[in-house]
Amino acid sequence: MRGLTDRPGYTVQLLEGGVTLEDVINEHICEQASVEKSAFMVADLGVLMHQHASWQRLVPRLQPYFPLKCNRSPAVMEVLASLGLGFVCANKAEVNLALEHGVSPDNIILSGVCKQLALIKAASKNDIQLLVCENEAELSKISRLHPRAKLLLQLSTEAHAAETSVVFGSSLKSCRHLLEAAKGLGVQVVGVAFHVPSSCQDTQEAYCHALTDARCVFDMGAELGFNMNILDIGAGFTGSEFQLEQVESAVSPLLDAYFPLQSGVHVLAQPGTFYVASAFSLAVNVIAKEVVTRRWDSLAPGDNSDDTEFLYYMNEGVYGPFGIKLLGSAVAAPSVHKHVLCAQKAVYPSSLRGPSLDQLDHVVERCLLPELSVGDWLLFSNMGTCGLDNPCSLSATQQPPVHYAVSASDWYEMQEAGVELDGAMKTLAMV
């Protein structure tokens, strides 16, 4: 295993000779002194390449734009920018990050329901023209501060409305008014954006309604003289190929009917989770444990299992990398580091909490784990969307460090695809 210093501040480990990602995790666990066991992440950059290949194979018409709110890690930025992805930015820090990595302003979309004036000015200064807009107040700000902007009207969807009580996007009826207002202000409208959440149960119906409404907005815009040529079908993509195939089967015939290739409409999507979730794993340490007495009236009928139950405290919680729990997302049960499995096979009901005493700091409500000891390690997979390099505002601590790795075969494949990591081959060192 050798280290590739690819950019000041982080190193990518090139895995050779049968070395695996598990070896990388074991190495970093062994490096830590018994009194300094800190959480850390390991990222496999080869996963980004594999996910990109799957995206191109399964949904070749959908041009991917990566939402930086998912993951702002420098190595991720460099790989995705080299692969030619566009980026969706919601604030000045994300705009600056995209521009620093050589992303063309033409490949940046400025999102956000209520943009600060400074953000709109920054977009104008850097010639970022694609902005999302969903109400007249935003339209008024944009017309004053960025008259050269090209707007995507954010269209509300029934699927998203069913998921949250917060009004998101403009209704079909309101879009007519916004288009007329934009015409009066001399601001260009070039397309429509919408969002169908991945939790939607009826994908076919949700996309049918959304794309039908989008077609209506395109027709209204054309009547008013706008050149409507961009359709953004939003996020809502998990890291699963099966789910992506479901979306493709729902969307493809509708696009053929409403937005055929000969129409010249560019179709975009925002696959954040799809690209990065499975690339990152988080290792946390058990810092305390309690034995909890189970109430017999809570047991299921016929449950004759041992009444032993454990509560474990970890050195990271919802005010750190598990912040997605505060947003309503579930955290899957972890695996345990291999030495725990070697010691015993029995499993017990267990709950996992973060290090604070806050009742909200409950990471996993209940799962089955072998009995753990203080100092044991737990491994959480699919942690690539927990706001890396974007510390939670509720936390006074930094996010865990990220150790990047890539297999030799993936690295050579990435180079053939034109992926460049700044200064990646300048320093070689045995690890």
Contacts in CASP RR format, 6 or more apart in sequence:
PFRMAT RR
TARGET T0000
AUTHOR 0000-0000-0000
METHOD contacts of the structure
MODEL  1
MRGLTDRPGYTVQLLEGGVTLEDVINEHICEQASVEKSAFMVADLGVLMH
QHASWQRLVPRLQPYFPLKCNRSPAVMEVLASLGLGFVCANKAEVNLALE
HGVSPDNIILSGVCKQLALIKAASKNDIQLLVCENEAELSKISRLHPRAK
LLLQLSTEAHAAETSVVFGSSLKSCRHLLEAAKGLGVQVVGVAFHVPSSC
QDTQEAYCHALTDARCVFDMGAELGFNMNILDIGAGFTGSEFQLEQVESA
VSPLLDAYFPLQSGVHVLAQPGTFYVASAFSLAVNVIAKEVVTRRWDSLA
PGDNSDDTEFLYYMNEGVYGPFGIKLLGSAVAAPSVHKHVLCAQKAVYPS
SLRGPSLDQLDHVVERCLLPELSVGDWLLFSNMGTCGLDNPCSLSATQQP
PVHYAVSASDWYEMQEAGVELDGAMKTLAMV
1 13 0 8 1.000
1 14 0 8 1.000
1 15 0 8 1.000
1 16 0 8 1.000
1 19 0 8 1.000
1 23 0 8 1.000
1 24 0 8 1.000
1 27 0 8 1.000
1 430 0 8 1.000
1 431 0 8 1.000
2 13 0 8 1.000
2 14 0 8 1.000
2 16 0 8 1.000
2 428 0 8 1.000
2 429 0 8 1.000
2 430 0 8 1.000
2 431 0 8 1.000
3 11 0 8 1.000
3 12 0 8 1.000
3 13 0 8 1.000
3 14 0 8 1.000
3 427 0 8 1.000
3 428 0 8 1.000
3 429 0 8 1.000
3 431 0 8 1.000
4 11 0 8 1.000
4 12 0 8 1.000
4 13 0 8 1.000
4 14 0 8 1.000
4 421 0 8 1.000
4 424 0 8 1.000
4 425 0 8 1.000
4 427 0 8 1.000
4 428 0 8 1.000
5 11 0 8 1.000
5 423 0 8 1.000
5 424 0 8 1.000
5 426 0 8 1.000
5 427 0 8 1.000
6 12 0 8 1.000
6 75 0 8 1.000
6 78 0 8 1.000
6 421 0 8 1.000
6 422 0 8 1.000
6 423 0 8 1.000
6 424 0 8 1.000
7 74 0 8 1.000
7 75 0 8 1.000
7 78 0 8 1.000
7 421 0 8 1.000
7 422 0 8 1.000
7 423 0 8 1.000
9 74 0 8 1.000
10 74 0 8 1.000
10 75 0 8 1.000
10 402 0 8 1.000
10 404 0 8 1.000
11 403 0 8 1.000
11 404 0 8 1.000
12 45 0 8 1.000
12 75 0 8 1.000
12 404 0 8 1.000
12 405 0 8 1.000
12 406 0 8 1.000
12 421 0 8 1.000
12 424 0 8 1.000
13 24 0 8 1.000
13 403 0 8 1.000
13 404 0 8 1.000
13 405 0 8 1.000
13 406 0 8 1.000
13 431 0 8 1.000
14 405 0 8 1.000
14 406 0 8 1.000
14 407 0 8 1.000
14 408 0 8 1.000
14 411 0 8 1.000
15 21 0 8 1.000
15 23 0 8 1.000
15 24 0 8 1.000
15 405 0 8 1.000
15 406 0 8 1.000
15 407 0 8 1.000
15 408 0 8 1.000
16 408 0 8 1.000
17 408 0 8 1.000
21 42 0 8 1.000
21 44 0 8 1.000
21 281 0 8 1.000
21 405 0 8 1.000
24 42 0 8 1.000
24 403 0 8 1.000
24 405 0 8 1.000
25 42 0 8 1.000
25 281 0 8 1.000
25 283 0 8 1.000
25 379 0 8 1.000
26 338 0 8 1.000
27 431 0 8 1.000
28 40 0 8 1.000
28 42 0 8 1.000
28 283 0 8 1.000
28 403 0 8 1.000
29 283 0 8 1.000
29 337 0 8 1.000
29 377 0 8 1.000
32 38 0 8 1.000
34 375 0 8 1.000
37 285 0 8 1.000
37 315 0 8 1.000
37 375 0 8 1.000
37 377 0 8 1.000
38 285 0 8 1.000
38 315 0 8 1.000
38 400 0 8 1.000
38 401 0 8 1.000
39 282 0 8 1.000
39 283 0 8 1.000
39 284 0 8 1.000
39 285 0 8 1.000
39 314 0 8 1.000
39 315 0 8 1.000
39 316 0 8 1.000
39 321 0 8 1.000
39 400 0 8 1.000
40 282 0 8 1.000
40 283 0 8 1.000
40 400 0 8 1.000
40 401 0 8 1.000
40 402 0 8 1.000
40 403 0 8 1.000
41 280 0 8 1.000
41 281 0 8 1.000
41 282 0 8 1.000
41 283 0 8 1.000
41 321 0 8 1.000
41 383 0 8 1.000
41 388 0 8 1.000
41 400 0 8 1.000
41 401 0 8 1.000
41 402 0 8 1.000
41 403 0 8 1.000
42 280 0 8 1.000
42 281 0 8 1.000
42 283 0 8 1.000
42 402 0 8 1.000
42 403 0 8 1.000
42 404 0 8 1.000
42 405 0 8 1.000
43 73 0 8 1.000
43 75 0 8 1.000
43 76 0 8 1.000
43 279 0 8 1.000
43 280 0 8 1.000
43 281 0 8 1.000
43 384 0 8 1.000
43 402 0 8 1.000
43 403 0 8 1.000
43 404 0 8 1.000
43 405 0 8 1.000
44 279 0 8 1.000
44 405 0 8 1.000
44 406 0 8 1.000
44 407 0 8 1.000
45 75 0 8 1.000
45 76 0 8 1.000
45 79 0 8 1.000
45 279 0 8 1.000
45 404 0 8 1.000
45 405 0 8 1.000
45 406 0 8 1.000
45 410 0 8 1.000
45 414 0 8 1.000
46 279 0 8 1.000
46 406 0 8 1.000
46 407 0 8 1.000
46 410 0 8 1.000
46 411 0 8 1.000
46 414 0 8 1.000
47 278 0 8 1.000
47 279 0 8 1.000
48 76 0 8 1.000
48 79 0 8 1.000
48 80 0 8 1.000
48 83 0 8 1.000
48 275 0 8 1.000
48 276 0 8 1.000
48 279 0 8 1.000
49 79 0 8 1.000
49 83 0 8 1.000
49 410 0 8 1.000
49 413 0 8 1.000
49 414 0 8 1.000
49 417 0 8 1.000
49 419 0 8 1.000
50 410 0 8 1.000
51 239 0 8 1.000
51 274 0 8 1.000
51 275 0 8 1.000
51 278 0 8 1.000
51 279 0 8 1.000
52 64 0 8 1.000
52 80 0 8 1.000
52 83 0 8 1.000
52 85 0 8 1.000
52 275 0 8 1.000
54 241 0 8 1.000
54 244 0 8 1.000
55 62 0 8 1.000
55 64 0 8 1.000
55 244 0 8 1.000
55 271 0 8 1.000
55 274 0 8 1.000
55 275 0 8 1.000
58 241 0 8 1.000
58 244 0 8 1.000
58 245 0 8 1.000
58 248 0 8 1.000
59 244 0 8 1.000
59 247 0 8 1.000
59 248 0 8 1.000
59 251 0 8 1.000
59 269 0 8 1.000
61 252 0 8 1.000
61 255 0 8 1.000
61 261 0 8 1.000
61 267 0 8 1.000
62 233 0 8 1.000
62 251 0 8 1.000
62 267 0 8 1.000
62 268 0 8 1.000
62 269 0 8 1.000
63 86 0 8 1.000
63 266 0 8 1.000
63 267 0 8 1.000
63 268 0 8 1.000
63 269 0 8 1.000
64 85 0 8 1.000
64 86 0 8 1.000
64 268 0 8 1.000
64 269 0 8 1.000
64 270 0 8 1.000
64 271 0 8 1.000
64 275 0 8 1.000
65 85 0 8 1.000
65 86 0 8 1.000
65 87 0 8 1.000
65 88 0 8 1.000
65 107 0 8 1.000
65 109 0 8 1.000
65 232 0 8 1.000
65 268 0 8 1.000
65 269 0 8 1.000
65 270 0 8 1.000
66 80 0 8 1.000
66 85 0 8 1.000
66 86 0 8 1.000
66 87 0 8 1.000
66 88 0 8 1.000
66 270 0 8 1.000
66 271 0 8 1.000
66 272 0 8 1.000
66 275 0 8 1.000
67 87 0 8 1.000
67 88 0 8 1.000
67 90 0 8 1.000
67 111 0 8 1.000
67 235 0 8 1.000
67 270 0 8 1.000
67 272 0 8 1.000
68 77 0 8 1.000
68 87 0 8 1.000
68 88 0 8 1.000
68 89 0 8 1.000
68 90 0 8 1.000
68 94 0 8 1.000
68 97 0 8 1.000
68 98 0 8 1.000
69 88 0 8 1.000
69 90 0 8 1.000
69 94 0 8 1.000
69 387 0 8 1.000
69 390 0 8 1.000
70 272 0 8 1.000
70 273 0 8 1.000
70 276 0 8 1.000
70 384 0 8 1.000
70 385 0 8 1.000
70 387 0 8 1.000
71 272 0 8 1.000
71 276 0 8 1.000
71 280 0 8 1.000
71 384 0 8 1.000
71 385 0 8 1.000
71 387 0 8 1.000
71 388 0 8 1.000
71 389 0 8 1.000
72 93 0 8 1.000
72 94 0 8 1.000
72 97 0 8 1.000
72 387 0 8 1.000
72 388 0 8 1.000
72 389 0 8 1.000
72 390 0 8 1.000
73 388 0 8 1.000
73 389 0 8 1.000
73 402 0 8 1.000
74 389 0 8 1.000
75 402 0 8 1.000
75 404 0 8 1.000
75 421 0 8 1.000
76 276 0 8 1.000
76 279 0 8 1.000
76 388 0 8 1.000
77 97 0 8 1.000
77 98 0 8 1.000
77 101 0 8 1.000
78 101 0 8 1.000
78 419 0 8 1.000
78 420 0 8 1.000
78 421 0 8 1.000
78 422 0 8 1.000
79 414 0 8 1.000
79 419 0 8 1.000
79 421 0 8 1.000
80 86 0 8 1.000
80 87 0 8 1.000
80 275 0 8 1.000
81 87 0 8 1.000
81 98 0 8 1.000
81 101 0 8 1.000
81 102 0 8 1.000
81 103 0 8 1.000
82 414 0 8 1.000
82 417 0 8 1.000
82 418 0 8 1.000
82 419 0 8 1.000
82 420 0 8 1.000
83 417 0 8 1.000
83 418 0 8 1.000
83 419 0 8 1.000
84 107 0 8 1.000
85 107 0 8 1.000
86 103 0 8 1.000
86 107 0 8 1.000
86 108 0 8 1.000
86 109 0 8 1.000
87 94 0 8 1.000
87 98 0 8 1.000
87 103 0 8 1.000
87 107 0 8 1.000
87 108 0 8 1.000
87 109 0 8 1.000
88 108 0 8 1.000
88 109 0 8 1.000
88 111 0 8 1.000
88 270 0 8 1.000
89 95 0 8 1.000
89 97 0 8 1.000
89 98 0 8 1.000
89 108 0 8 1.000
89 109 0 8 1.000
89 110 0 8 1.000
89 111 0 8 1.000
89 128 0 8 1.000
90 110 0 8 1.000
90 111 0 8 1.000
90 112 0 8 1.000
91 119 0 8 1.000
92 118 0 8 1.000
92 119 0 8 1.000
92 122 0 8 1.000
95 108 0 8 1.000
95 110 0 8 1.000
95 119 0 8 1.000
95 122 0 8 1.000
95 123 0 8 1.000
95 126 0 8 1.000
95 128 0 8 1.000
98 108 0 8 1.000
99 105 0 8 1.000
99 108 0 8 1.000
99 126 0 8 1.000
105 126 0 8 1.000
105 127 0 8 1.000
105 128 0 8 1.000
105 129 0 8 1.000
106 129 0 8 1.000
106 130 0 8 1.000
108 128 0 8 1.000
108 130 0 8 1.000
109 130 0 8 1.000
109 131 0 8 1.000
109 132 0 8 1.000
109 152 0 8 1.000
109 232 0 8 1.000
109 268 0 8 1.000
110 119 0 8 1.000
110 120 0 8 1.000
110 123 0 8 1.000
110 128 0 8 1.000
110 130 0 8 1.000
110 131 0 8 1.000
110 132 0 8 1.000
111 132 0 8 1.000
112 132 0 8 1.000
113 134 0 8 1.000
113 135 0 8 1.000
113 138 0 8 1.000
113 154 0 8 1.000
113 168 0 8 1.000
113 169 0 8 1.000
114 137 0 8 1.000
114 138 0 8 1.000
115 131 0 8 1.000
115 138 0 8 1.000
115 141 0 8 1.000
115 142 0 8 1.000
117 141 0 8 1.000
117 145 0 8 1.000
120 131 0 8 1.000
120 141 0 8 1.000
120 142 0 8 1.000
120 145 0 8 1.000
120 146 0 8 1.000
121 145 0 8 1.000
121 146 0 8 1.000
122 128 0 8 1.000
123 129 0 8 1.000
123 131 0 8 1.000
123 146 0 8 1.000
123 149 0 8 1.000
124 145 0 8 1.000
124 146 0 8 1.000
124 148 0 8 1.000
124 149 0 8 1.000
129 148 0 8 1.000
129 149 0 8 1.000
129 150 0 8 1.000
130 149 0 8 1.000
130 150 0 8 1.000
130 152 0 8 1.000
130 190 0 8 1.000
130 230 0 8 1.000
131 142 0 8 1.000
131 146 0 8 1.000
131 149 0 8 1.000
131 150 0 8 1.000
131 151 0 8 1.000
131 152 0 8 1.000
132 151 0 8 1.000
132 152 0 8 1.000
132 153 0 8 1.000
132 154 0 8 1.000
132 193 0 8 1.000
132 232 0 8 1.000
133 139 0 8 1.000
133 142 0 8 1.000
133 151 0 8 1.000
133 152 0 8 1.000
133 153 0 8 1.000
133 154 0 8 1.000
133 178 0 8 1.000
134 153 0 8 1.000
134 154 0 8 1.000
134 168 0 8 1.000
134 169 0 8 1.000
134 170 0 8 1.000
135 169 0 8 1.000
135 170 0 8 1.000
135 174 0 8 1.000
135 178 0 8 1.000
136 177 0 8 1.000
136 178 0 8 1.000
136 181 0 8 1.000
139 151 0 8 1.000
139 178 0 8 1.000
139 181 0 8 1.000
139 182 0 8 1.000
139 185 0 8 1.000
139 187 0 8 1.000
140 185 0 8 1.000
142 149 0 8 1.000
142 151 0 8 1.000
142 187 0 8 1.000
143 182 0 8 1.000
143 185 0 8 1.000
143 186 0 8 1.000
143 187 0 8 1.000
147 186 0 8 1.000
147 187 0 8 1.000
149 187 0 8 1.000
149 188 0 8 1.000
150 188 0 8 1.000
150 189 0 8 1.000
150 190 0 8 1.000
151 182 0 8 1.000
151 187 0 8 1.000
151 188 0 8 1.000
151 189 0 8 1.000
151 190 0 8 1.000
151 191 0 8 1.000
152 189 0 8 1.000
152 190 0 8 1.000
152 191 0 8 1.000
152 192 0 8 1.000
152 193 0 8 1.000
152 230 0 8 1.000
152 232 0 8 1.000
153 170 0 8 1.000
153 175 0 8 1.000
153 178 0 8 1.000
153 179 0 8 1.000
153 189 0 8 1.000
153 191 0 8 1.000
153 192 0 8 1.000
153 193 0 8 1.000
153 217 0 8 1.000
154 168 0 8 1.000
154 169 0 8 1.000
154 170 0 8 1.000
154 193 0 8 1.000
154 194 0 8 1.000
155 169 0 8 1.000
155 170 0 8 1.000
155 172 0 8 1.000
155 175 0 8 1.000
155 192 0 8 1.000
155 193 0 8 1.000
155 194 0 8 1.000
155 210 0 8 1.000
155 213 0 8 1.000
155 214 0 8 1.000
155 217 0 8 1.000
156 167 0 8 1.000
156 168 0 8 1.000
156 169 0 8 1.000
156 170 0 8 1.000
156 171 0 8 1.000
156 194 0 8 1.000
157 194 0 8 1.000
157 195 0 8 1.000
157 196 0 8 1.000
157 206 0 8 1.000
157 209 0 8 1.000
157 210 0 8 1.000
157 213 0 8 1.000
158 206 0 8 1.000
158 209 0 8 1.000
159 196 0 8 1.000
159 197 0 8 1.000
159 200 0 8 1.000
159 202 0 8 1.000
159 206 0 8 1.000
159 209 0 8 1.000
159 210 0 8 1.000
160 168 0 8 1.000
160 195 0 8 1.000
160 196 0 8 1.000
160 197 0 8 1.000
161 167 0 8 1.000
161 168 0 8 1.000
163 197 0 8 1.000
163 199 0 8 1.000
163 200 0 8 1.000
168 195 0 8 1.000
170 178 0 8 1.000
172 213 0 8 1.000
172 216 0 8 1.000
172 217 0 8 1.000
175 216 0 8 1.000
175 217 0 8 1.000
175 220 0 8 1.000
176 220 0 8 1.000
178 189 0 8 1.000
179 189 0 8 1.000
179 217 0 8 1.000
179 220 0 8 1.000
179 221 0 8 1.000
179 224 0 8 1.000
179 226 0 8 1.000
180 224 0 8 1.000
182 188 0 8 1.000
182 189 0 8 1.000
182 226 0 8 1.000
183 224 0 8 1.000
183 225 0 8 1.000
183 226 0 8 1.000
188 226 0 8 1.000
188 227 0 8 1.000
189 221 0 8 1.000
189 226 0 8 1.000
189 228 0 8 1.000
190 226 0 8 1.000
190 227 0 8 1.000
190 228 0 8 1.000
190 229 0 8 1.000
190 230 0 8 1.000
191 217 0 8 1.000
191 218 0 8 1.000
191 226 0 8 1.000
191 228 0 8 1.000
191 229 0 8 1.000
191 230 0 8 1.000
191 231 0 8 1.000
191 232 0 8 1.000
192 214 0 8 1.000
192 217 0 8 1.000
192 218 0 8 1.000
192 228 0 8 1.000
192 230 0 8 1.000
192 231 0 8 1.000
192 232 0 8 1.000
193 231 0 8 1.000
193 232 0 8 1.000
193 234 0 8 1.000
194 210 0 8 1.000
194 213 0 8 1.000
194 214 0 8 1.000
194 232 0 8 1.000
194 233 0 8 1.000
194 234 0 8 1.000
195 234 0 8 1.000
195 235 0 8 1.000
195 236 0 8 1.000
196 203 0 8 1.000
196 206 0 8 1.000
196 207 0 8 1.000
196 210 0 8 1.000
196 233 0 8 1.000
196 234 0 8 1.000
196 236 0 8 1.000
197 235 0 8 1.000
197 236 0 8 1.000
198 235 0 8 1.000
198 236 0 8 1.000
198 237 0 8 1.000
198 238 0 8 1.000
198 243 0 8 1.000
198 273 0 8 1.000
200 206 0 8 1.000
203 246 0 8 1.000
203 247 0 8 1.000
203 250 0 8 1.000
204 250 0 8 1.000
206 250 0 8 1.000
207 233 0 8 1.000
207 247 0 8 1.000
207 250 0 8 1.000
207 251 0 8 1.000
207 254 0 8 1.000
208 250 0 8 1.000
208 254 0 8 1.000
210 233 0 8 1.000
211 233 0 8 1.000
211 251 0 8 1.000
211 254 0 8 1.000
211 255 0 8 1.000
211 258 0 8 1.000
211 259 0 8 1.000
212 258 0 8 1.000
214 231 0 8 1.000
214 258 0 8 1.000
215 258 0 8 1.000
215 259 0 8 1.000
217 228 0 8 1.000
218 228 0 8 1.000
218 231 0 8 1.000
218 259 0 8 1.000
218 265 0 8 1.000
221 228 0 8 1.000
222 228 0 8 1.000
228 265 0 8 1.000
229 264 0 8 1.000
229 265 0 8 1.000
229 266 0 8 1.000
230 265 0 8 1.000
230 266 0 8 1.000
230 268 0 8 1.000
231 259 0 8 1.000
231 265 0 8 1.000
231 266 0 8 1.000
231 267 0 8 1.000
231 268 0 8 1.000
232 267 0 8 1.000
232 268 0 8 1.000
232 269 0 8 1.000
232 270 0 8 1.000
233 251 0 8 1.000
233 267 0 8 1.000
233 268 0 8 1.000
233 269 0 8 1.000
234 268 0 8 1.000
234 269 0 8 1.000
234 270 0 8 1.000
235 269 0 8 1.000
235 270 0 8 1.000
235 271 0 8 1.000
235 272 0 8 1.000
235 273 0 8 1.000
236 247 0 8 1.000
236 270 0 8 1.000
236 271 0 8 1.000
236 273 0 8 1.000
237 243 0 8 1.000
237 244 0 8 1.000
237 247 0 8 1.000
237 269 0 8 1.000
237 270 0 8 1.000
237 271 0 8 1.000
237 272 0 8 1.000
237 273 0 8 1.000
237 274 0 8 1.000
238 244 0 8 1.000
238 273 0 8 1.000
238 274 0 8 1.000
238 277 0 8 1.000
239 273 0 8 1.000
239 274 0 8 1.000
239 275 0 8 1.000
239 277 0 8 1.000
239 278 0 8 1.000
239 382 0 8 1.000
244 274 0 8 1.000
255 267 0 8 1.000
259 265 0 8 1.000
259 267 0 8 1.000
272 385 0 8 1.000
273 385 0 8 1.000
276 384 0 8 1.000
276 385 0 8 1.000
277 382 0 8 1.000
277 383 0 8 1.000
277 384 0 8 1.000
277 385 0 8 1.000
278 381 0 8 1.000
278 382 0 8 1.000
278 384 0 8 1.000
279 384 0 8 1.000
280 382 0 8 1.000
280 383 0 8 1.000
280 384 0 8 1.000
280 386 0 8 1.000
280 388 0 8 1.000
280 402 0 8 1.000
281 379 0 8 1.000
281 380 0 8 1.000
281 381 0 8 1.000
281 383 0 8 1.000
282 316 0 8 1.000
282 321 0 8 1.000
282 379 0 8 1.000
282 380 0 8 1.000
282 383 0 8 1.000
282 386 0 8 1.000
282 400 0 8 1.000
283 337 0 8 1.000
283 377 0 8 1.000
283 378 0 8 1.000
283 379 0 8 1.000
283 380 0 8 1.000
284 314 0 8 1.000
284 315 0 8 1.000
284 316 0 8 1.000
284 334 0 8 1.000
284 377 0 8 1.000
284 378 0 8 1.000
284 380 0 8 1.000
285 314 0 8 1.000
285 315 0 8 1.000
285 375 0 8 1.000
285 376 0 8 1.000
285 377 0 8 1.000
285 378 0 8 1.000
286 312 0 8 1.000
286 313 0 8 1.000
286 314 0 8 1.000
286 372 0 8 1.000
286 373 0 8 1.000
286 374 0 8 1.000
286 375 0 8 1.000
286 376 0 8 1.000
286 377 0 8 1.000
286 378 0 8 1.000
287 313 0 8 1.000
287 314 0 8 1.000
287 315 0 8 1.000
287 355 0 8 1.000
287 374 0 8 1.000
287 375 0 8 1.000
288 312 0 8 1.000
288 313 0 8 1.000
288 374 0 8 1.000
289 310 0 8 1.000
289 311 0 8 1.000
289 312 0 8 1.000
289 313 0 8 1.000
289 372 0 8 1.000
289 373 0 8 1.000
289 374 0 8 1.000
290 310 0 8 1.000
290 311 0 8 1.000
290 312 0 8 1.000
291 308 0 8 1.000
291 309 0 8 1.000
291 310 0 8 1.000
291 311 0 8 1.000
292 309 0 8 1.000
292 310 0 8 1.000
292 311 0 8 1.000
292 351 0 8 1.000
293 307 0 8 1.000
293 309 0 8 1.000
294 307 0 8 1.000
294 308 0 8 1.000
294 309 0 8 1.000
294 349 0 8 1.000
296 307 0 8 1.000
299 305 0 8 1.000
306 348 0 8 1.000
308 348 0 8 1.000
308 349 0 8 1.000
309 348 0 8 1.000
309 349 0 8 1.000
309 350 0 8 1.000
309 351 0 8 1.000
310 348 0 8 1.000
310 349 0 8 1.000
310 350 0 8 1.000
310 351 0 8 1.000
310 369 0 8 1.000
310 371 0 8 1.000
310 372 0 8 1.000
311 350 0 8 1.000
311 351 0 8 1.000
311 353 0 8 1.000
312 350 0 8 1.000
312 351 0 8 1.000
312 352 0 8 1.000
312 353 0 8 1.000
312 369 0 8 1.000
312 372 0 8 1.000
313 353 0 8 1.000
313 354 0 8 1.000
313 355 0 8 1.000
314 352 0 8 1.000
314 353 0 8 1.000
314 354 0 8 1.000
314 355 0 8 1.000
314 363 0 8 1.000
314 378 0 8 1.000
315 354 0 8 1.000
315 355 0 8 1.000
316 322 0 8 1.000
316 354 0 8 1.000
316 355 0 8 1.000
316 400 0 8 1.000
317 323 0 8 1.000
317 325 0 8 1.000
317 353 0 8 1.000
317 354 0 8 1.000
317 355 0 8 1.000
317 356 0 8 1.000
317 361 0 8 1.000
317 363 0 8 1.000
318 325 0 8 1.000
318 326 0 8 1.000
318 354 0 8 1.000
318 358 0 8 1.000
318 360 0 8 1.000
318 361 0 8 1.000
318 362 0 8 1.000
318 363 0 8 1.000
319 356 0 8 1.000
319 358 0 8 1.000
319 361 0 8 1.000
319 392 0 8 1.000
319 394 0 8 1.000
319 395 0 8 1.000
319 397 0 8 1.000
320 386 0 8 1.000
320 391 0 8 1.000
320 392 0 8 1.000
320 395 0 8 1.000
320 397 0 8 1.000
320 399 0 8 1.000
321 383 0 8 1.000
321 386 0 8 1.000
321 387 0 8 1.000
321 399 0 8 1.000
321 400 0 8 1.000
322 331 0 8 1.000
322 354 0 8 1.000
322 363 0 8 1.000
322 386 0 8 1.000
323 386 0 8 1.000
323 392 0 8 1.000
324 331 0 8 1.000
324 385 0 8 1.000
324 386 0 8 1.000
325 331 0 8 1.000
325 362 0 8 1.000
325 363 0 8 1.000
326 360 0 8 1.000
326 394 0 8 1.000
331 363 0 8 1.000
331 364 0 8 1.000
331 380 0 8 1.000
332 364 0 8 1.000
332 380 0 8 1.000
332 381 0 8 1.000
332 382 0 8 1.000
333 364 0 8 1.000
333 367 0 8 1.000
333 368 0 8 1.000
333 369 0 8 1.000
334 352 0 8 1.000
334 364 0 8 1.000
334 367 0 8 1.000
334 369 0 8 1.000
334 378 0 8 1.000
334 379 0 8 1.000
334 380 0 8 1.000
334 381 0 8 1.000
335 378 0 8 1.000
335 379 0 8 1.000
335 381 0 8 1.000
336 369 0 8 1.000
336 370 0 8 1.000
336 372 0 8 1.000
336 376 0 8 1.000
336 377 0 8 1.000
336 378 0 8 1.000
336 379 0 8 1.000
337 376 0 8 1.000
337 377 0 8 1.000
337 378 0 8 1.000
337 379 0 8 1.000
339 376 0 8 1.000
340 370 0 8 1.000
340 372 0 8 1.000
340 376 0 8 1.000
340 377 0 8 1.000
341 370 0 8 1.000
343 370 0 8 1.000
344 370 0 8 1.000
344 371 0 8 1.000
345 370 0 8 1.000
346 370 0 8 1.000
346 371 0 8 1.000
347 368 0 8 1.000
347 369 0 8 1.000
347 370 0 8 1.000
348 368 0 8 1.000
348 369 0 8 1.000
348 370 0 8 1.000
348 371 0 8 1.000
349 366 0 8 1.000
349 367 0 8 1.000
349 368 0 8 1.000
350 364 0 8 1.000
350 366 0 8 1.000
350 367 0 8 1.000
350 368 0 8 1.000
350 369 0 8 1.000
350 372 0 8 1.000
351 362 0 8 1.000
351 364 0 8 1.000
351 365 0 8 1.000
351 366 0 8 1.000
351 367 0 8 1.000
352 362 0 8 1.000
352 363 0 8 1.000
352 364 0 8 1.000
352 367 0 8 1.000
352 378 0 8 1.000
353 361 0 8 1.000
353 362 0 8 1.000
353 363 0 8 1.000
354 361 0 8 1.000
354 362 0 8 1.000
354 363 0 8 1.000
355 361 0 8 1.000
372 378 0 8 1.000
386 399 0 8 1.000
387 399 0 8 1.000
388 399 0 8 1.000
388 402 0 8 1.000
389 399 0 8 1.000
390 399 0 8 1.000
391 397 0 8 1.000
391 398 0 8 1.000
391 399 0 8 1.000
392 399 0 8 1.000
406 414 0 8 1.000
END
